[in-house]
Amino acid sequence: MIHELRIYHCVPGKLPNLLKRFETITLELWKKHGIRQAGFWTVMIGPSNLDLYYLIEWESLAEREQKWAAFASDPEWIAKRAETERDGAIVASLENYILQPTAFSAVK
């Protein structure tokens, strides 16, 4: 099992829009494509409260490549993403990490 950590740095004032998009659009499309989330977090105390952190679980890099490509090219996702950004971008930048557990990790 590997995990993908994605950190979205939102445009000021747009974090609520991003959270709404995940809750009402993205997660349903992930289900359609078999993408499994392991958790979502916002920053309570830290350098920026404009960020969303989340983890996705993957069996392998091959699974990630296949399922993420299918999701990213889904016409429904493309249309709904564009609709949520009609007044401008929601995400200013993002970071993406593929993580593998250590031998002593509680999460494998």
ABEGO torsion letter per residue (X at the ends): XBBBBBBBBBBBGAAAAAAAAAAAAAAAAAAAAGBBBAEBBBBABEABAABBBBBBBBABAAAAAAAAAAAAABAAAAAAAAAAAAAEBABABBBBBBBBBBAABABX
